[in-house]
Amino acid sequence: MAETHKKILFRYYSDLLEDTVVETMWAEIIDLEKGIFKLDNIPFFGPLIATDDIFFAEYDDKEEKLTYRETIETSGNSIVQVVIIEKGFDKEIIREKLKEINCESEGMNETLFAVEVTKAVDYSFVRSLLDEYTELSVIDYGEPCLSDKHRADLLKN
């Protein structure tokens, strides 16, 4: 069976953690010789990349792994980070509501999850849902990778 995916190392500064983070994520091989890949994971800590973005990675001797270097082509998808700040609140409630508007998410732990907002989704709906919970002091959220398409969604409403 042909290998279709590789684990790629990403090293970047996370505003959320206020520190340098190392995260390994799965990527689909587009052209292994040229080091071209398509991200097939939802990033947790907020590098400037979203699912389905095309990027360049190369083997790094120091890291001893294929390592992200730069994004070549953006998909129009966005990544949003959500932190539960109300003690004991079940994050699955919000994850389920996001799923109803076609936003997949991946949980990191009880209080943190990352949301994939695909290009087809009107981001203003996502933002109003998140703002609703923010006003209730249930969550806080960050938009580490907001696509031009989703920025435009916010402007037209």
SULDA-V335366 format. One record per backbone hydrogen bond with DSSP energy under -1.0 kcal/mol. NH is the residue of the N-H (numbers start at 1). CO is the residue of the C=O. Records with the same first field share a line. If there is no record, write none. Layout:
NH = CO ; CO
This chain:
6 = 27
8 = 25
9 = 66
10 = 23
12 = 21
14 = 19
18 = 14
19 = 14
21 = 12
23 = 10
25 = 8
27 = 6
28 = 38
29 = 4
30 = 36
31 = 36
36 = 31
37 = 55
38 = 28
39 = 53
40 = 26
49 = 47
52 = 39
53 = 50
54 = 73
55 = 37
56 = 70
57 = 35
58 = 67
60 = 65
64 = 60
65 = 60
67 = 58
68 = 9
69 = 56
70 = 56
72 = 54
73 = 54
78 = 117
79 = 145
80 = 115
81 = 142
82 = 113
83 = 140
84 = 111
85 = 138
86 = 138
89 = 86
93 = 90
95 = 91
96 = 92
97 = 93
98 = 94
99 = 95
100 = 96
102 = 99
103 = 98
106 = 114
108 = 112
109 = 112
113 = 82
114 = 106
115 = 80
116 = 104
117 = 78
121 = 118
125 = 122
127 = 123
128 = 124
129 = 125
130 = 126
131 = 127
132 = 128
133 = 129
134 = 130
135 = 131
137 = 134
138 = 133
140 = 83
142 = 81
145 = 79
151 = 147
152 = 148
153 = 149
154 = 150
155 = 151
156 = 152
